[in-house]
Amino acid sequence: PGLLLFFGNRSGILGTSYGTAHMRSLTAGSLDPGALRDDLRESSCLLIKPSKVGSASIMSCSINLCNTILGAGILGLPHAFAECGIVLGLSLFAFAGILSATGLHLLSACARAVPDGSFNVMADLTVPTLKVLADLAVALKCFGVGTSYLIVIGDVMPDACRTLFCSDDNPHCALDFPLSLLTDRRLWILVFSVTCVAGLVCFKKLDALRATSALSLMMMVYVCCMIVAYAWIPQLDPCAGMGDDCKGDIYITPPHNPFAILKVIPIFIFGYTCHQNTFTLVNELKRPTQSRCDTFIILAVSTCCLFYFVVAFSGYHTYGSNVAKDIIAAYPNTKFLAVGRIGLAFNMAFSYPLQCHPCRNSVSVLVTGEPAQYLDDRVFYTITFCILVLSVGISMAVHDLGLVLGLVGATGSTTISYILPGLFYTQYFEEWHFMKGMAYAMVVMGAIMMPVMVTLCFMGGGE
């Protein structure tokens, strides 16, 4: 043990606080293995992942994290931007991005310190009473978001088909039986679930999804370019010749009352929620040093922040204060827009596995007591099948989950993004430093935000 401590410290495997504390105990003749493990857990510099060697690149992790962040919520950003004005809206984008990156940094530090770390493992080590709650929050939040992706597919594909295939005399294809099937939302949910989603959710590693995540981001780039084109190309201006009723005023400062601003703040705050995949991404990253983890985190968050600002400002520039809550719904039905709707549907389909993966891990721990990666194939695919079938069934039966999804987001997202990262970090690392102060601030902020967001959810009907 003395040689292990000596060479371990020289090679950087063990932290100095561990080496100093245990050199004293070893020289005193104490070799209690249980005490050794307990003190190792409590040290501020711990062993980094001895069990597996990751193979994912920084770019792969960044792409998957970007695809987890970007979703259908981007379509509501112009409306949120209009309620806040340009200065406050830009400030909220930056502030929410910094908070998200901070939470991701805290979780990545925990993931590096604990072999095969997860929300369940960290909760068991730090706050065991919250172990079940942590997995339940991840499972419900990710299942709800994944189901909402399928609902979006069912909403946008019929509209795209009406634009592409239905005539002006029969805009809903009601009189043409083969084409009328294309306007059935349930058909499109089933088609995308079988052809795109079912195969992708069976992968056990997120790194295997890097190609579809990159393709999904390309679809989102098209949607972003479409919104920019409508805003800045005069020939495509949807308000040209429509009078003053189409485009409202553009405000630098907040134009409305504080309550209107408060109602849209969750759109900014939860726009960067992606923390459920942090442990998996760090586990799969090749050479997961803290600097490499921070690199893919900053790259992903800053890229999404740029996406958000471009879409929000362009949509706001197009319609001003009259911008709709869903910017896509405000544009004229053209083939240009129809392709954008189809691209958005594929983006949702390729993003679903990124929600299913952490959901399956948490369900596996709750049901079997083991992480999904350690299950035999029969149990693994059974859990995956049940999640997908239940999600498809709900999305086909319900058009709008409104209040339910709002509550899941207000509670689950706040827990995953703010409260748990701060709790894990403060309870696991003993030495006081700047990031530990930030971790405490995240816990306090999450505890304040949750009741506020739940109240706003009930007042706004889940919007």
N, C-alpha and C positions, 0 to 999 in steps of 0.2 A: 504493500500500500504506500509506503514511503517513496519508493521509486516511481510509482504511478503518479503521485502528487508532484514529484519533482519534474519528471519529464512531461507530464500533462501540462503543468504550468508553463514550462519552457516552450512547448509547441502550441500553446494557446487553446488546448482542448478544455482545460478547466479554468474557471475564473479565479482571480486572486483572492476574493473573499472566501471562496471554498477552500483553497489551499492553505490560507493562513489559519482559518478556524480549525481545520482538521489536522494540520500538522501538530497543533497543540494537543488535540485529543489523542492522536496516535502516539506521540511521545509520552503521554501520560498512561498509555497502555490500554486505552479504550478502543475496542475494535467491534463495537456493536453494529452489525449490518443494518438493523432497522434505523438506528440513529443516523447512520451514514446516509441512507436514502432520504430520511426526513430533512436533514440539513442540506443535502444536495438540492432538494426541491425548493428550499427556502432561499438558497443562494441567489444573488442578483445576476450571476454569470454562470449559465448552466450548460450542460451538454447539448450539442446541436445535432439532432437527427442521426443517430447511429444506425437506425434500422433499415433505411432505404436510401438509395441514391436516385435523386430526381433527374429527369432528362429534358424537361421543358425549358425553352429559351425565355428570355425576358420579353421578347416580342410576342411569343405565343401567350404568355400569361397576361400581357397587357391587352391583347386582342380579346381574349376571353373575358377579362374584367370590363373592357369597354362594352362588349356586347351584353354583359349582365346589367350594366348601368343604363344603356340606351334602350328605350322601349316606347310604347305608345304614348306615354306621358309627355313626350316631346311635343306632341301636337297641341297640348294645352298651354305651352309656355308663352306664346304670344299674348294670350289673354291675361296670364299672370303678370307679364311684363307691362301690359297696358294699365293694369290696376295700380302698379307701383311707380310708373314713370321710369325714364331711362337711367337716371343716376341710382335710385334705390334698387331698381331691378338688377343692374350690373353689380352693385355691391352685394346683393343677396346671392347671386350666382357665385361670386368669388368666396363669400363667407361660407356658404353651404359646401363648396368644394374643399375648402380648407378643413372644415369639420370632418368631412368624409375621409379625406386623406389622413387626418389625425387618427381617426378610429381604425383605419386600415393599418396604419403604422403600429398601433398598439397591439392589434391582433397578430400582425406578422411577427412582432417581437415574441409574443407568447407561442406562436407556432414554431419558431426556431428553437425555443427553449425546451419544448416538450416533444419527445418522439411521437410521431403519428398523431399530432395534436388535432383536436376538434373542439367544438363548443361543449360537447359532453365531457370530454377529458378535462378541459380547463375548469368547467364548473365543478367537477368532482374534486379537483385539487384545491380550488379556491373557495367556492361557496356551494358545498354539497347540497344544501337545502334547495338550491335553484337549479339542480341538474335536470330534473324532469321539465321544469318550466322553460329552460333554455332550448331543449330539443323541441318542445311543443311550439314555442314561438317561431323557431326556424321552419318547422314542418308546415304550420298553418300559413305563415306568411308566404313561403315559396309556393305552396299549393294554390293559394289564392291568386298570386300574381300569374302563375302558369295558366290557371283557368281563365283569367282575364285575357291572356294572349290568344287563347282559342276563341273567346268571344269576339275579339277584334277581328280575327280572321273571318268569322261568320258575318261581321258587319261590313267589311270593306270589299270582299270578293263579289257579292251580289251586285253592289253598286258599280264595280268595275265591269262586270259582264253586261249590265244594262247599257252602259256607255258604249261598249265595244260591239255588241251583237244585236241589241234591240233597236227597232226603227223608231222614227219620230211619231209615226201613227200608232205604234204599239210599244210605248216606252218601257213597259214592265214585262214584255214578252208573254203576256197572259194568254194570248190566243195561239201561241206556237208551242206545242207540247215539248219537243226536245229541248228548245231553248229555255222554256220556263223552268226546267230543272236547274239551270245555271243560276237562277235567282233565289234558290232555296239555301238559306244560311246553314242549315243542318248538313246538307250535302257537302259543302265546302269544309266544314269543320271535320267531317269524317274523312274526306279525301286527303286533306293536309295531315291529319293525325296518322293515317295509315301509310301514306307515301313518304312523308318527311320526318314526322316526329317519332314514330314507333321505332325506327331503326336507330336514330340518334340517341334516344334515352337509354339504350342498352349498353352504351360504352361505359366502362368503369373508370376511365380517366378523363378529366377535363381537357387534357392536352390533345386527346384524339378529336376534339371538336374544333381545333384551331382553324381548319380549312372552312368549315361551315360558318364559324364565327366571323372570319374574314369576309366571306361572301355576304353574310348578314349585314356587316358594316358597310359594304358596297351598296347594298339596297338602301340603307339609311342615308348614305351620301347622296344617292339619287333623289330621295325625298327632300333632303336639305337643299340640293341644287334646284329642285323644282320650286320650292318656296322662295329661294333667292331670285330665281328667274321671274316669278310673278311680281316680285317687289321692285326689281331694278331694270327690267326690260320694258320700255314703254308699250311695245306692241302686245305684250301679254298682260298689261295692267287690267285686272278684272273690274276696276272702278272707272275705267275710261268711258266717258259719255253716260255715266250712271247718275250724275248729280251729286249733291252734297250729302245725301242720305247714306251713300255707300261708305265713304271714308270719313272717319271722325278726326278729332284733333290729336296731335302728338304732344305729349307733355314731357318736359325734362324732370320736373319734380312730381311727387304723388298727386294725382288729380282728384282723388276721392277721399272719403272719410277713412279713419284708421281701421274700422271694422272690415271694410272691403279689402284692405291690404292684409289684415290678419287672416282672412279667409283663404288667400292664395299663398301664404307663406309655406304651408305644407308641400305645395308643388315644388318649391325651391329646395326645401329641406330634404324631402324624400326622393328628389330627382337623382341623387347619387347613391342610392341604396344598392350595395353589391357585397356587403360584408359577409354574407353567408358562404361565399366561395373562397374566402381568404385562406383558411387553413389548407384546403385542398390545393390551391395554387402554390402556396409556399412549400407544401410537401412534395409537389411535382417539379418544382424549380431546380434546375441544375445549379449547384453551388449556391445554396440559399443564404448568402451573407445578407446582413441588414441593408447594406448599400444597394445590392441587386434587388432586394425586395422593394426598397423605397423607389428605385428607378422605375420598375413596372407600375407601381402605384401612382407615382406622379405623372408618368406618361399617360396612363389611362384616364385619370381624373382631369388633367389639363386638356386632353383631347376632347373629352365629353363636355367640359366647360365651354370650349370654343364652339363645339356643335350647338350647344344650348343657346349661346349668345347670338350666333348667326341666325338660327331659326327664329328665336324670339324677336330679335330686332327687325328682321326682314318681314315677318308676319305683321308686326306692329306697324311698320312703315307702310304696308299695303293697305290696311284697313283703319289704322289709327285706333281711337278709343272704341270704335265699333267692331273690333275684331271678335270673332266667334270663339267659344270655348274649345271647339275643335276646328283648327285652322283648315284642315283638309275639306271639311264639309262646306266651307264658305266659298271655295273656288268653283268656277263653272265646270260642268261635266264635259271634259274634253278627253281625247285619247291620251294626251300628254298626262293628264291627271289619273286616268285609268291605269296606266303603267305604274304610276307612283303608288296607287292603291295595291296593286299586285305585289310590288316590291315590299310594301309594308307588311303584307300578309306573309311573305317568305321570311322577312325579318322576325316576325312573331314566331313562326314555326321553328326557325333556327335558334331562337332565344329560349324556347321552352325547355330544352334539355339542361340549360344552365340553371333553371329553377328546379327541375326534377332531381338533379344530382344531390343538392343539399337536403331537399325534402326527403329523398329516399334514405340518405344517411341517418337523418334524425328519426324517421319512422322505424328504420332497422334497429336502432339503439333502443327505442321505446318498446318495440315488440319482442325482439330477440335478445337484446342486451349486448349485441355486437355491432360494430360499424359495418356498413354495406360491403366494403372491400374485402372483408374476411368471410363473407357468407359463401356457401356453395352456390353454384349456378342456379339450381332449382329455386331456392329461397330468394335469391337476388332477383331473378326474372319474375317471380310471382309478385313480389312487392312492387316492382316496376310496372307490371301489367295492371295491378289494382289501382295504383296512383293514376295511370293514364286513362283507364276506363272510367274511373270516377270523375276525373277532370273533364273528359269528353262528354259524359252524360250530363253533368251540370251545365256545361257551356251550351249544349244543344237544347236543354230544357229552359234555360233562363237567358233572357236578353240583356239584363242589367243587374249586376250584383251590388251596385251602388253602395248602400249603407254598410253591407257586410264587408266588402273589400276595403271601404274606408276605415272601418274599425280595426280590421286586421292590419292595415298599414299603420294606423296611428299607434297601435300597441306593439305589434310584431316588429315593424321597422325601427321604432324608437328603441325597443329592447335590444335588437341585434346591432344597430348602428351606433348607439350612444351608451346605454347602460352597461351591457355586458362587456364591451371592450374596456371601458374604464374600470369596472369591477375586477375583471381578470388581471389587468395590469397592476392595479394598486395592491391587490391581495397576493400576487405572486412575486413581485419584485420588491425587496425590502428597502434598498437604498433610495434616499430622497434625491431627486433631480428634477429638471424642468419638465420632462415628459410625464413624470408621476403627478406633478401638479396639474398638467393638462388632462391626465386621466381622471383625477378627481373632478375637474371642471366638467368633463363629459358626463360623468354620472349625475352630477347636480343638474346639468342642462337637460338630460334625458328625463329625470324625475319631474322636472317642471313642464317639459314639453308634452309628456304623455297625457295628463288630464286636460291640458289646453287643446290638444289635437282631437281627443275624443269628444270634447264639448263642441268644437267646431264641426266635427263630423255629424253629430246629431242635429246641429243647427242648419247645416247645409245639405242634409239628406244624403250624405255620402259622397258629395262632389269632391 
